[in-house]
Amino acid sequence: MGSDATVRLIGDRLAAVPPKRLLVATDFDGTISEIVDDPAQAHLLPEAGDAIRRLVSLVLRVAVISGRSDQFLRSQIPFEGVMLLGDYGQAGLAEDDRLRLDRFNEEATDQIRSQAGVWLEAKPASSSIHFRSRQRAGPSLERLLTPPAEGLGLAVRLGRMVLEVMPKQADKGEALKGLVARLRPEGVTFAGDDTGDRAAFEVTSALTVPHLATGVASPEVDASTFAACDLIVDGPQAAAAFLSRLADWAEHREAASRRRDSPA
């Protein structure tokens, strides 16, 4: 969708929402950061950073919901006023969940030891098995590692060149539901790029308040992932442009409100 059409869609979908009552939520990797071979080298796109800085003072809340750790997100988004929900919004792990993940990490490391280009990243509340240099390895890794994960009561999700393993309660849709219940916004937007974002798209689309679910498309993700989306853009640069257009909309609405309220 072109820039003009995106602006019209934002205006149409959010026409009844005061910017100060809008919740703006987004994923990180593949949405406001390009996907890179080494996840440690991922960086917030400058245009996305500029848009987030602007939005913080214009909307109810900006939130980043990601499988990344809180520490990593803080290193990339050190802006005051942004709510960072790392580890899929989990507020730490229960001891038994930690023990199950540690056990899985031991078993998985043994299973993939001989597979070149496949490596396990142990995070505070989940684990990621990366295979970007072996892009066809996903289905075989899913078959190999799902039984030990599920045997330990853990969930498995195949994403963009990564297999995510986490406690079953770790879910971006549930994290977004919690934010909506706590903040009670009058409008919600969510942007994401991968299968792990599907639940958040579905939560957004089911809201009774005005909403805008934005899918960030790539050749690596099936179009069905974005079935609940209102808008689909092509890659992180376009997602950053969407956030900029959203900030433009909020600034315009605020300026118009000030003009209406000012004495004649």
Secondary structure, DSSP 8 states (H G I E B T S, - for coil): --HHHHHHHHHHHTTT--GGGEEEEE-SBTTTB---SSGGG--B-HHHHHHHHHHHTTSSEEEEE-SS-HHHHHHH---TTEEEE-GGG--S--HHHHHHHHHHHHHHHHHHTT-TT-EEEE-SS-EEEE-TTSTT-HHHHHHHHHHHHHHTTEEEEEETTEEEEEETT--HHHHHHHHHHHH--SEEEEEE-SGGGHHHHHHHHT-SS-EEEEEEE-TTS-GGGGTT-SEEEEHHHHHHHHHHHHHHHHHHHHHHHHHHHS--
